[in-house]
Amino acid sequence: MDETTRTAVSVAEVPAEARRLRYDDGREAVQEELSSTRRTARIVGMLVLGGYLTYGVGNAIATGIAAAPDYLSSVSTSTLFTASAVWMLLNSALVIGIGTLMLPILRPHNKNIALGYFATRVFEGIILAVGVISLLSLVIVSRSYTEAGAADASYFGTLGSLAINGNFMAYNVAMVGLGLGSLFFCYLLFRSNLVPRFLAVWGLVGYAIFATGCVLEILGFAGTGLVATIPGGLFEIFFGIWLIAKGFNPSAITIGAANTAGVVTP
């Protein structure tokens, strides 16, 4: 074989080798993504369940104390009330963490919905935190009431009611935002097959009912928000457990990672 022939053969072989290297690199990237996503799924599942624990328990204790007839004289000295409110604040960090961790998982399937869901979780976390801060203002109101004695009792009672109602309103606004934003999230779960489709449909129905119930609660239909929480709440609990036990569908993650990595088959 002369020099010209050897050169021609060498040039012809380069594209095939380059394609093989690109495929191998892409396949390795996909495997790394699968492993990373499995860990992320467990963390997201724990954050979802942790949100119920922190906000649910904290809210039950704090609002229970604030519902007592003599709350204005006791809240300022109640360490349990303050601790419960701080426990509720932790939930804001958890829900923002969920949005942050889900962003790279959802983005390969739909960038706009991924960013929208992230924004939904940030909105939820901030508004809930505003509500908790409103509730914490009861400590100042209670201290001022105790120092003032019986004077201006109605004035401090009004301030206390405003603080409690502020937390109530913030919660419902945050849940309306979560419910509406999560409709797109569940739609993407359904379309991408990241989780079983029955679970995505459950989420769609649950969040739609949840958002509607919270809107009605804001409009003055007492109790609708609590009742509407049931299907969506059960979905989130099951969803969190599913992510911890099963994670996301590997084939859906592979497709998303392959598209991102630009895998070219040999």
VMD Tcl script that draws the C-alpha trace (Angstrom):
set ca {
  {0.00 0.00 0.00}
  {1.54 3.32 -1.09}
  {1.56 6.51 0.98}
  {-1.42 8.03 -0.82}
  {-3.59 4.97 -0.17}
  {-2.62 4.82 3.51}
  {-3.50 8.49 3.95}
  {-6.90 8.01 2.31}
  {-7.72 5.04 4.53}
  {-6.64 6.93 7.64}
  {-8.85 9.90 6.81}
  {-11.82 7.65 6.13}
  {-11.45 5.97 9.52}
  {-11.44 9.18 11.61}
  {-15.17 10.01 11.45}
  {-16.18 6.51 12.57}
  {-13.77 6.62 15.51}
  {-14.95 10.09 16.44}
  {-18.54 8.86 16.40}
  {-17.61 5.93 18.63}
  {-15.86 8.19 21.15}
  {-18.81 10.55 21.18}
  {-21.19 7.66 21.76}
  {-19.08 6.23 24.58}
  {-18.78 9.61 26.26}
  {-22.50 10.19 25.94}
  {-23.36 6.76 27.29}
  {-21.12 7.35 30.28}
  {-22.81 10.71 30.87}
  {-26.21 8.99 30.80}
  {-25.12 6.40 33.38}
  {-23.81 9.13 35.65}
  {-27.08 11.00 35.27}
  {-29.08 7.91 36.23}
  {-27.03 7.43 39.39}
  {-27.23 11.12 40.31}
  {-30.97 11.28 39.65}
  {-31.62 8.27 41.88}
  {-29.95 10.07 44.78}
  {-31.82 13.26 43.98}
  {-35.15 11.41 43.92}
  {-34.56 10.09 47.43}
  {-33.68 13.56 48.69}
  {-36.75 15.14 47.03}
  {-38.95 12.42 48.54}
  {-37.55 13.12 52.00}
  {-38.04 16.87 51.54}
  {-41.66 16.36 50.48}
  {-42.39 14.27 53.57}
  {-40.29 16.60 55.71}
  {-42.43 19.53 54.60}
  {-45.50 17.84 56.01}
  {-43.73 17.15 59.27}
  {-42.30 20.64 59.76}
  {-45.25 22.77 58.66}
  {-48.01 20.39 59.72}
  {-46.76 19.78 63.26}
  {-45.52 23.34 63.74}
  {-48.77 24.86 62.50}
  {-50.91 22.57 64.66}
  {-49.01 23.54 67.81}
  {-48.64 27.26 67.09}
  {-52.22 27.85 65.98}
  {-53.47 25.72 68.87}
  {-51.70 27.99 71.33}
  {-52.97 31.07 69.50}
  {-56.53 29.74 69.65}
  {-56.59 29.71 73.46}
  {-58.87 32.35 75.05}
  {-55.95 33.87 77.00}
  {-53.37 33.66 74.20}
  {-52.51 37.37 74.46}
  {-51.19 36.86 77.96}
  {-49.34 33.62 77.28}
  {-47.80 33.70 73.79}
  {-44.92 36.01 74.75}
  {-43.72 33.57 77.41}
  {-44.36 30.40 75.40}
  {-41.12 28.90 74.11}
  {-43.17 26.18 72.44}
  {-45.06 28.74 70.35}
  {-41.87 30.36 69.08}
  {-40.21 27.00 68.43}
  {-43.26 25.79 66.50}
  {-43.29 28.90 64.33}
  {-39.58 28.50 63.58}
  {-40.32 24.86 62.74}
  {-42.88 26.13 60.22}
  {-40.27 28.44 58.71}
  {-38.05 25.45 58.01}
  {-40.70 24.22 55.61}
  {-40.03 27.22 53.36}
  {-36.43 26.12 52.93}
  {-37.58 22.57 52.18}
  {-40.08 23.52 49.46}
  {-37.58 25.81 47.75}
  {-35.12 22.93 47.93}
  {-37.64 20.70 46.15}
  {-37.98 23.18 43.30}
  {-34.21 23.56 43.03}
  {-33.54 19.80 42.91}
  {-36.34 19.14 40.43}
  {-35.12 21.80 38.00}
  {-32.35 19.74 36.31}
  {-34.60 16.66 36.21}
  {-37.50 18.43 34.51}
  {-35.49 20.76 32.26}
  {-34.49 18.15 29.62}
  {-38.18 17.40 29.09}
  {-39.54 20.96 29.10}
  {-37.45 23.95 30.11}
  {-40.37 26.35 30.56}
  {-42.34 24.04 32.85}
  {-39.17 23.24 34.81}
  {-38.53 26.94 35.44}
  {-42.21 27.51 36.17}
  {-42.27 24.77 38.79}
  {-39.12 26.16 40.37}
  {-40.76 29.61 40.51}
  {-43.90 28.02 42.02}
  {-41.90 26.50 44.86}
  {-40.01 29.72 45.51}
  {-43.31 31.63 45.58}
  {-44.79 29.08 47.98}
  {-41.79 29.22 50.30}
  {-41.68 33.02 50.43}
  {-45.43 33.52 50.98}
  {-45.55 30.84 53.68}
  {-42.60 32.52 55.39}
  {-44.43 35.86 55.32}
  {-47.39 34.17 57.00}
  {-45.20 32.66 59.72}
  {-43.57 36.03 60.38}
  {-47.07 37.48 60.75}
  {-47.82 34.74 63.29}
  {-44.58 35.44 65.13}
  {-45.63 39.06 65.52}
  {-48.04 37.74 68.16}
  {-45.05 37.53 70.50}
  {-44.61 41.31 70.31}
  {-48.35 41.93 70.57}
  {-48.58 39.62 73.57}
  {-45.64 41.29 75.31}
  {-47.15 44.74 74.75}
  {-50.52 43.54 76.00}
  {-48.97 42.13 79.18}
  {-47.09 45.37 79.85}
  {-50.21 47.47 79.26}
  {-52.34 45.38 81.59}
  {-56.08 45.47 80.97}
  {-55.86 48.78 79.14}
  {-56.65 48.72 75.42}
  {-57.49 45.03 75.50}
  {-59.68 45.35 72.41}
  {-56.86 47.12 70.54}
  {-54.39 44.31 71.22}
  {-57.07 41.75 70.45}
  {-57.51 43.33 67.03}
  {-53.75 43.23 66.40}
  {-53.66 39.60 67.44}
  {-56.51 38.71 65.11}
  {-54.78 40.48 62.23}
  {-51.59 38.50 62.86}
  {-53.47 35.20 62.93}
  {-55.52 36.05 59.86}
  {-52.37 37.17 58.05}
  {-50.87 33.72 58.47}
  {-54.15 32.10 57.40}
  {-54.37 34.23 54.26}
  {-50.71 33.74 53.36}
  {-51.10 29.98 53.65}
  {-54.08 29.89 51.29}
  {-52.45 32.21 48.75}
  {-49.31 30.07 48.80}
  {-51.37 26.90 48.32}
  {-53.28 28.41 45.39}
  {-49.93 29.16 43.76}
  {-48.64 25.68 44.52}
  {-51.80 24.05 43.20}
  {-51.84 25.96 39.91}
  {-48.10 25.59 39.30}
  {-48.17 21.90 40.11}
  {-50.81 21.25 37.46}
  {-48.13 21.91 34.84}
  {-45.67 19.86 36.89}
  {-47.98 16.83 36.91}
  {-48.72 17.30 33.21}
  {-45.00 17.06 32.53}
  {-44.71 14.01 34.78}
  {-47.47 12.41 32.69}
  {-46.00 13.36 29.32}
  {-42.41 12.43 30.16}
  {-43.39 9.24 32.03}
  {-41.01 10.15 34.87}
  {-43.43 8.41 37.24}
  {-46.33 6.02 36.55}
  {-49.08 7.85 34.76}
  {-51.72 6.99 37.34}
  {-49.64 8.95 39.85}
  {-49.38 11.96 37.53}
  {-53.16 11.91 36.94}
  {-53.75 11.66 40.68}
  {-51.59 14.75 41.14}
  {-53.45 16.66 38.41}
  {-56.82 15.97 39.99}
  {-55.58 16.51 43.55}
  {-53.91 19.84 42.86}
  {-56.89 21.12 40.86}
  {-59.22 20.37 43.79}
  {-56.70 21.81 46.23}
  {-56.31 25.11 44.37}
  {-60.08 25.45 44.00}
  {-60.67 24.78 47.69}
  {-58.10 27.38 48.77}
  {-59.61 29.99 46.44}
  {-63.03 29.32 47.98}
  {-61.47 29.58 51.45}
  {-60.08 33.01 50.59}
  {-63.52 34.04 49.32}
  {-65.04 33.16 52.68}
  {-66.23 29.57 52.31}
  {-64.79 28.29 55.57}
  {-63.52 24.74 55.67}
  {-63.28 24.21 51.92}
  {-59.50 24.56 51.94}
  {-59.08 21.88 54.59}
  {-61.37 19.42 52.81}
  {-59.75 20.11 49.43}
  {-56.33 19.34 50.91}
  {-57.12 15.64 51.24}
  {-56.62 14.32 47.65}
  {-53.62 16.56 46.93}
  {-52.11 15.92 50.33}
  {-52.41 12.16 49.94}
  {-50.78 12.46 46.51}
  {-47.79 14.32 47.93}
  {-47.33 11.76 50.70}
  {-47.51 8.87 48.22}
  {-45.31 10.75 45.74}
  {-42.66 11.32 48.40}
  {-42.70 7.65 49.41}
  {-42.56 6.59 45.76}
  {-39.48 8.72 45.08}
  {-37.69 7.30 48.11}
  {-38.56 3.70 47.23}
  {-38.60 3.72 43.43}
  {-37.22 7.01 42.14}
  {-37.94 8.31 38.66}
  {-38.45 6.07 35.64}
  {-34.90 5.23 34.39}
  {-35.99 5.16 30.74}
  {-37.39 8.69 30.99}
  {-34.21 9.91 32.68}
  {-32.12 8.17 30.01}
  {-34.01 9.90 27.22}
  {-33.60 13.29 28.85}
  {-29.92 12.73 29.63}
  {-29.23 11.41 26.13}
  {-30.81 14.48 24.58}
  {-28.78 16.76 26.86}
  {-25.53 14.87 26.26}
  {-26.11 14.63 22.52}
  {-25.55 10.87 22.33}
  {-24.97 9.61 18.79}
  {-25.35 5.91 18.20}
  {-22.46 4.19 16.37}
}
mol new
graphics top color blue
foreach p $ca { graphics top sphere $p radius 0.5 }
foreach p [lrange $ca 0 end-1] q [lrange $ca 1 end] { graphics top cylinder $p $q radius 0.2 }
display resetview
